């Protein structure tokens, strides 16, 4: 079963842009828009992404990154001294 979606009040410039891109791909405007919607929905929304990150276990790094960076800076500084 398929459904229908109608979009009203599409600005003329946007309509022309969609029509041109659909033509470049050799498909109808409907198919072009359907593909764009599918692509958009294949990616997680910001809310979904934030929730997925929150569900991740905390990562503990040993040694802490700040120590690694400081050690690298110290090593670099020592190699510059005459």
C-alpha positions in Angstrom: 0.0 0.0 0.0 1.3 3.5 -0.8 0.2 6.8 0.5 0.2 10.3 -1.0 1.8 13.5 0.4 0.9 16.9 -1.0 3.1 19.9 -0.3 1.5 23.3 -0.6 2.9 26.8 -0.9 6.2 25.7 -2.4 8.1 28.9 -3.4 8.6 29.2 -7.1 12.4 29.3 -6.9 12.4 26.0 -4.9 10.0 24.4 -7.3 12.3 25.3 -10.2 15.3 24.0 -8.4 13.6 20.6 -7.7 12.4 20.4 -11.3 15.9 21.1 -12.6 17.5 18.5 -10.4 14.9 15.9 -11.2 15.5 16.5 -14.9 19.3 16.2 -14.5 18.7 12.8 -12.8 16.2 11.8 -15.5 13.4 11.2 -13.0 10.1 12.8 -12.2 9.8 15.4 -9.5 7.8 13.0 -7.4 10.5 10.3 -7.5 13.3 12.9 -6.9 11.5 14.2 -3.8 10.7 10.7 -2.6 14.5 9.8 -2.9 15.4 13.0 -1.0 13.0 12.2 1.8 14.3 8.6 2.0 17.9 9.9 2.3 16.9 12.4 5.0 15.1 9.7 7.0 17.9 7.2 6.7 20.0 9.5 8.9 19.2 9.7 12.6 17.6 13.0 13.8 19.5 15.1 16.3 17.4 13.8 19.1 18.0 10.2 18.1 21.7 10.8 17.8 21.9 12.5 21.2 19.9 9.7 22.8 22.2 7.1 21.2 25.3 8.9 22.6 23.7 9.1 26.0 23.2 5.4 26.0 26.9 4.8 25.4 29.0 3.8 28.3 31.4 6.4 29.6 34.9 6.0 28.3 37.8 6.3 30.7 41.2 6.9 29.1 44.4 6.0 30.9 46.4 8.2 30.9 44.0 11.1 30.6 44.3 13.0 27.3 45.4 16.2 29.1 48.5 14.3 30.5 49.4 12.9 27.0 49.1 16.4 25.4 51.2 18.0 28.2 53.9 15.2 27.9 54.0 15.7 24.1 54.4 19.5 24.5 57.2 19.0 27.1 59.0 16.6 24.7 58.7 19.1 21.9 60.0 21.9 24.1 63.0 19.9 25.2 63.9 19.0 21.6 64.1 22.7 20.8 66.4 23.6 23.6 70.1 23.9 22.5 
